[in-house]
Amino acid sequence: MSARTDTPAASASPLDPSRTGLSSFVLKVVAIVGMTFNHACYLFYPYLPVEARCVLFGVGGLTFPIMAFLLVEGYRHTSSIERYAGRLLAFALVAQVPYGLFLARNFNVLFTLLIGLMILHARDRMQDRVQFWIAAAALTAVSALCDWGIVGPLMILMMQTIPERRQRIILPLLVPILGTGLPALSDYLVSFDLALLPFALYPLVGCTAAIPLLLAYNGSRGRPMKWFFYAYYPLHILVLGVAKGLLLGDWSPGL
């Protein structure tokens, strides 16, 4: 296996103006905007008009596909899986406090990413394919307790194993688009209940819009923001949760 450096495409110049397309820095900024919109919608859901819910959830659907893609890129180039996994675990544990207080009772998405990383590492290290698939199935089952559930590790594994570049972006994103987006849209079309529409737009708009963004990735890092990207996840949940409590007197979890 080739040498790794913990950040996507670290062999590329971090600020190479000759490269066209999007760097990992730009993708991370988009993911940050998406997660902020998504969690703001979850937290303030009862107080928002349906139009705002549609916009916030639609943009929010960009986040996990980008995070999963960058995890795979990071795995391919990291020099230390142990340090990479350690950082994910540390921030997952920290983030679980505001996540559990303000968002949901399951485990946050950083645990989902960590499980995906463990599956990728097991695939490269375990010679016995039967043992690998048993381990992968067990880890995927555990991810049912986490944000994005079993779909998350499945998408991550597909992004790593599908050989053709366009297919390894498009095919994994078809999983949430077809698996959750179309059924949610069908539910809306049956009842025309506008309250159901935002949940359809989350995968249909967000995951679909993520496809051209990921296809435009140019393999460069751009401006470094590794620690900020990790730290932003728990901090923005804490800020949004406290803001809702102070402004509205509502300290209950989202939705």
Steps between C-alpha positions, in 0.01 A plus 500: 500500500627844415621752756231712659474843652167540677356753258342453159744501210780636711751436223341783305606855565264646763457823304552418133330769288555297183254232612143537383215364706439490874750434777420313819495840675208613284317173556546536875355852489196369313466220756519750786225714346288191438535361853421840649183530291400142576546521876339844517196349332489207742533725803259774394268274299170580680565873466583506127265536203500203265681701232794556733502133596519403132796730436691406814451126461569515127838664560560280803492191283835601351689437821535127553593410140782755516616381842496137385692587184765695691533215750579261215749746353658546841524125548679459170769750594539485877834395645340372822161334516534490879534879531225556245262270686606646834407851392164385371429314825608793718281751319213251475502465879520876553224565245271243658434729796339790307361257242322297767379808685365695205457279192430129544537198725703290256875533436631785287632477145867500604440150640354405161814627329719315750316175429547559129872556555524175697332311216741645244797408716367149558455453127866579437636300791288185518610234253203274563210650303238308694633634828509850352136492390394367839690785669362755253144377556544518878641854484225608261239359739651712780467806277123457516532675836667803337399792282452384137469141624618210286489714185808695615756216511353352181559826313853529641589146394361559151700822466816305575443181304332602174786537252367759253515858629158624389326182609654503847342842552167455326409146606543550878286812489225312320458295818342784706340660194316182401480338842363790705436791264256336261295327774477832687393675181239229442362555849471871427329447163248265658392745770629835371587574860762777477648389831637191320666688215817616683589138583479410131711797395780411742625206288345598167642853488799476734646168386429575134672838527799336667572293188631783277692647794682174567561443130663844491749406774849559363701300752658803668475590866461876476525698822551274803212488747526151653456594865239767432294252298506251788432761768219675312274197524444499877534877535226595255258252657573649843453857376175421319362304794582768756364771268166316471483457874579861581290657224197272512520338842501162328775263613349186350681297230429585138191376317 
